[in-house]
Structures are given as structure tokens and as C-alpha cells.
Amino acid sequence: MPAIEVILGGAILGGLYALVAIGFNLQFGMARIVNLAYGEFLMGAAFAAFWMFTLASINPILGMVLSVPVTFGANWLVYRVLMTPLVRRARTREQLEGDTILATFGLLFVLRGAATLAFSADNRFYNYLGEPLNIFGFTFAANRVLAFALACVFAVVIFIVLNRTRFGTALRALAIDPVGAELVGIDVRSLSGIAFAGGGALVAAAGTLVSTFLTFNPAIGIEFTMKALVVVIMGGVGNMAGSFIAGLLLGIAESLCSYYVDSGLTLAVAYALFLIVLVVRPRGLFGTP
Amino acid sequence: MHTRLRRIAAAATVATLGTFAAAPVSAADAPKSIRIGYAISLSGVNAQGAATTTLPGYDLWVKDVNDAGGIMVKEFGKKIPLEVAAKYDDTSSAETLLRLEEKLMSQDKVDFVLPPWSTGFNLAVAPIFAKYGYPQLAVTANANDEVQLVKQFPTLFFFLNQPAHFGGALIEVLNKFKSAGQLNNKIAMLSVGDQFGAEMSAGFGAGLKASGYDIVLQKSYPLGAADLTNEIKEAKASGADTFIAASYPPDTFMLTGTAITQGYNPKVFYTAVGTAFAEYGGNFKDKVQGVMGIGGWDPNLPGAQDYYKRQLAVTGHAPDGWASPVTYASLQILQQAIEKAGTLDRKKVLDTIANGGPWNTVVGPIDLKTHIREHQIGAGQWQGGQFVGVSPSDFPGVKPVIFPKPAW
């Protein structure tokens, strides 16, 4: 198998990591909430796509029209109802991070428990676009390539919004210095709510895409939260382009490892990369000191 | 002659007690219900397995028995219904499970305890079942040292045979086609990176090498791997006619989906846990024709189809083609043993389970004299939309193997 094929396969997987990470970064880097229940929304969207597909034959990509806004709204509510009191109370960023970790850790169990009750603990799987697709003469699964393509689209949209609009400028100001942002007239609280909800919308899109090629159950959320956390720290907190590139790198590293070294070590590779970045560049590959 | 006499005696007893049953004195002695309890993984990593294989069987059995009015217990001369007196969540933690099993037996004092899910958990609780003298009808468990274990724990019964049995069943199929010159001796083998994968691939590997096979690709991948495209591409390039994966349900689905996408069509495609799931056939539809997997059952046995339809209707879970019907069968044995022993005395029921067989079940007759269900189907194959047993070939009811696997 030529190296380019291995790298391409890794990048396709990495695109999904990038999407999951960008959403997490919106919540962590902009709204300053470490949301441990992040992956549970991915799980919820995956179930939504599954039920829409199996019960009503609704195309999962079309189904996003429903699941993405609903998850956006749900996350906005989480921010307003659960997080706002913590934000008000917190004196420092560290205190807010500590408090939100505890609160969202609880939310994680509530959501997972509710999903287990409602959907049972069974593994779910459905077949959508499992057909082969030829890219430069190499065969990949169409659903994985679609996930990669949509992840790129979402990343570009986020990038344009952040860098080319007034609203995006305000968000970036929020990421760099919330106090300063408030001083120049930015409504920090409502903007944070929108950033948090936007992260939720992205993870709903990711959940839908994941459900087209991965088996899932109510317990899968935490894996994605952890992966997102690793990618965000690697790419730099608050830096969306960093998350995108770090996500791709992680996918490629896993693929190279599974082919050239050992499939069993792919998880270790993620954490090894994470450690190296933490030691060499504690602010992340693209983080500003 | 002897049996006949015994039967007449039994019938006479039943008849006599039957008349007594109408009398209020005798009925007062009978317990209101047979109290059943269990601790199983309702949450955590093991919950999927328990929810798929084990719990629907428990629910269906309780309903079936109670719809029929209960279990006939001779010493009370009447049918007594089942009552699930305690159902606990071990949260997929062995320590919690041990505590709950103690509670079921020492505080709740239920009449019978149904086993937990997974090999590790069943072995972990075996000493507690033995200490309190509860029969342990372990279904979702198999180990390489079953013979020693049942000696050590006289209350323990194994319903799945040792791993080598499953490997042997597959190798028998491979040997047949290899000696006919239709299959090369190369094997591509993947395994999931946990205890199950390690034990299975070691067991299978030893058997394969002993039969002169060359394992040209052997790789282990982590549980919960997000992509196995490289592994399938490597298997495809390996030139092996036989693909074996000691896999768990999520990766069984992923390996199959990826093999379809990549147009990987080895002559034998074998995956492990999950292959027998109804959802497997439901998802890949007619593409599964010819896919081989661990386990298997004979859907044409008396009662088997009826059981399948009932479980689907009552619990919403279609049984898999391996351990689900065995779970139900193990409970049928418990029920028949109580009836045959005519008592709720656990020691007598235990003796009856071991020595009163062979028992008629939805997976055929089962004899538990050695505390191990020694004769069973080891390998199955999807044929015409059903996962049926194909090996060992001398097992009654197994189907001829479809070879080579038709292209996806």
C-alpha cells in the first residue's frame, strides 16, 4: 500500500476529529466552558440520525436540518440555565473551568443515563453510503469521504465567520480577553452563549456523520470528548485553524501507525503526540502565549 | 421398567397432590411466588452485551412461565408463579457485582439467582454461588480451564464450550476445502486488543498452525477503533484465502462494512461476536450470504422458531444466532429441573440439573452431567437470511457450508 494512500485514509478520518475538536474549541476557547458532556450531544445526534433513517427513511444529511438547530437550542439552554450561574460566580478563569468540569461531568451522566433508558444500551448501526469511492485511484468508503468533505465545509464556514465578520471579530476578542471585550462594548454573556451553542451545533453535525460509519451506543460520548480535548490542546485553545490542522495530523498519525507500526498502538499514538506537544509547546502548536 | 415405575409414581404423586391443592391447608404452605433475583450490567461498558444477549431472555422466560400459571412444584402441589424480587445494576464493575450477589443470597434470600454477563464476571461470582449453594447457569462465559473450574465450584455450569472448540469447528471447515485443493493455506487474522481477542487468536492460531496453515497477517487493533480500512486493505493484499477476526460487535460491523466497500472477497470471511446478531443480517441484507462466524444455532429445532418470534414480540429484541437462545435454554433447564425435583430446595434442584438430563430446550437436548455443555455448534454461517450452524459436521442439524463465500 503506497504511503500516500495511508496518509489520505488518515486525513479522511482526521477531518472528523477536526470537526469534533472545532466545536469543542468554540465551547472551551470562546465560552470558556470545559464541557465534559460534549460527546453526549454527539451521541444524541447520532441516535436522532439513526431513528430518522430507520423509522422514516430520512437521509441523515437532510436530517441535520432538524438535529443541528435543535442541538444548538439545547446547548444554548444548557449555557443559560446551568452555566450562567457558574459564570457569574467565578472570579477567575481557573475557577470557572473547575466548576464547569464538575457541573458538566454530572450532566454527562444524566444525559447518558437518559439515553440508556430511552434507547437501551444496544449497539446501533445503519447502512448509509457504504459504497466505494475512488480518489486518485484509491478506494475509500463514500460515507467517510462525505464526512471529511462536510467537516471541511464547516471548518471553512467557521473560519470565514471568525475572520471576515464583525460578529467573528467579537468572538475572537472574547477568546483572547473577556474582560477587555466587555470594556469595548461586547455583550460577553450573550456572545458566550452563542459560541457555546455553536459548538453544540457542530458536534450534532459530527454525530450525524459518525453515525453513518461507526457503530454507536449511549456510552460513546466520552471517547469523542476526550479526543476533542486532546486535539484542542494540541492545536491551541481558542485557535480554530489549529484545531483543524491538529485533527488532520492526529488522523494521519493514527493511520501511519496502524499500517507501519501496529494497529494496537493507534490510541497510544494520540496520547504520545499530545504529550510531545505539551512538553515542547504547552500552548499548543498554534496557540499564542 | 424402572423409569416407567418412577413415572407412574410421579404421576400418582402429582394426582394426589393435585387434589390436595384445592384444600386450603396445603395452599397455605406454598410460597406466593418463586423469587428470582439477578445482578447484571444495566450501565457501563458491559451493558450492550447484557442488553443484547441476556436480559431479553430473562424477561421472556419470566413472562412465558407466568403466562402458563407458574412452575409446577410437587412439594406444594401447585403451580407457583415467578417473581423478579430483585434486579440490580452492577454498573459493569466486578466489585459492585460481588457485593450485590452477596446481598441477593444473604439478605434478599431469593430462591434462585440468574447469572451476570461476561466471562470475567461469571468467574468472579462463582465462589459466591458455591458458598451459598446457588446453581449458576453461566451462559455468556467460556474459559480454557472449564474442567478444573467446575470441579472447584460444584454449583457452576458452563453452557459455552472452551475456545479451542470454536477454533476447531472453523478449522474442520477449512481443512475440508484445503485438502480438496480449493483453499490455500494462508490466513489473515485480526483480533480486538483485549482479553477476548488475545485468547481467541491464541487458541485459533495454535490450532491453525497445527493443521499446517500459515498466518501471513496477524494484527491486533484497539477496542473502539475508529477506522479499520488499512487493516482490510492489508488483508486483501496478503493473498490469504481465509480471513479470521476475533472481533467484538462494533468492530465486527466495521470490518464487514469496510470489506464490502473495499471489495474484499476472501473465500472464507469469518468474524466473531456480533456476526450472529439479527442486526448484522438486517444491516448488510443479502450481502451476508456465506459470512461465517462464531456460534450458530439450528432454527429448525422444535420450538426454536416460536421462541424467536416470541422474544421479538415480547421484548422487541430479536435473538442472536448464538448465545441468546442458549440463555433461554438455560432457563428452560432451570424450570424443568424444579419441576422434576418437585421442590425449591436448591441442593436438590442442583443435583437434578446435573443428573436429570438430557433436557429438551430450544437449542436441542442438553446434558449437563459434567457441568459443561460439551456438544454444541462451534461455527455458523449466514445462509438465506439466517445465521445457522455449520460445524462440527457431526452435530445434528448443521447445514452444509456455502463455499466459497459469494462476492458481496
Chai-1 contact restraints between the chains, C-beta under 6 A:
chainA,res_idxA,chainB,res_idxB,connection_type,confidence,min_distance_angstrom,max_distance_angstrom,comment,restraint_id
A,M1,B,K233,contact,1.0,0.0,6.0,A-B,restraint_1
A,G9,B,T229,contact,1.0,0.0,6.0,A-B,restraint_2
A,L13,B,D227,contact,1.0,0.0,6.0,A-B,restraint_3
A,S120,B,A51,contact,1.0,0.0,6.0,A-B,restraint_4
A,A121,B,A47,contact,1.0,0.0,6.0,A-B,restraint_5
A,A121,B,Q48,contact,1.0,0.0,6.0,A-B,restraint_6
A,A121,B,A51,contact,1.0,0.0,6.0,A-B,restraint_7
A,D122,B,Q48,contact,1.0,0.0,6.0,A-B,restraint_8
A,D122,B,A51,contact,1.0,0.0,6.0,A-B,restraint_9
A,D122,B,T52,contact,1.0,0.0,6.0,A-B,restraint_10
A,N123,B,Q48,contact,1.0,0.0,6.0,A-B,restraint_11
A,N123,B,P249,contact,1.0,0.0,6.0,A-B,restraint_12
A,N123,B,P250,contact,1.0,0.0,6.0,A-B,restraint_13
A,F125,B,F253,contact,1.0,0.0,6.0,A-B,restraint_14
A,F125,B,N283,contact,1.0,0.0,6.0,A-B,restraint_15
A,N127,B,N283,contact,1.0,0.0,6.0,A-B,restraint_16
A,G130,B,G257,contact,1.0,0.0,6.0,A-B,restraint_17
A,G130,B,T261,contact,1.0,0.0,6.0,A-B,restraint_18
A,P132,B,T261,contact,1.0,0.0,6.0,A-B,restraint_19
A,T139,B,Q262,contact,1.0,0.0,6.0,A-B,restraint_20
A,A141,B,T261,contact,1.0,0.0,6.0,A-B,restraint_21
A,T215,B,P250,contact,1.0,0.0,6.0,A-B,restraint_22
A,T215,B,F253,contact,1.0,0.0,6.0,A-B,restraint_23
A,N217,B,Q48,contact,1.0,0.0,6.0,A-B,restraint_24
A,S258,B,N230,contact,1.0,0.0,6.0,A-B,restraint_25
A,Y259,B,N230,contact,1.0,0.0,6.0,A-B,restraint_26
A,S263,B,K219,contact,1.0,0.0,6.0,A-B,restraint_27
A,S263,B,Y221,contact,1.0,0.0,6.0,A-B,restraint_28
A,S263,B,E231,contact,1.0,0.0,6.0,A-B,restraint_29
A,G264,B,G193,contact,1.0,0.0,6.0,A-B,restraint_30
A,G264,B,S220,contact,1.0,0.0,6.0,A-B,restraint_31
A,G264,B,P222,contact,1.0,0.0,6.0,A-B,restraint_32
A,L267,B,P222,contact,1.0,0.0,6.0,A-B,restraint_33
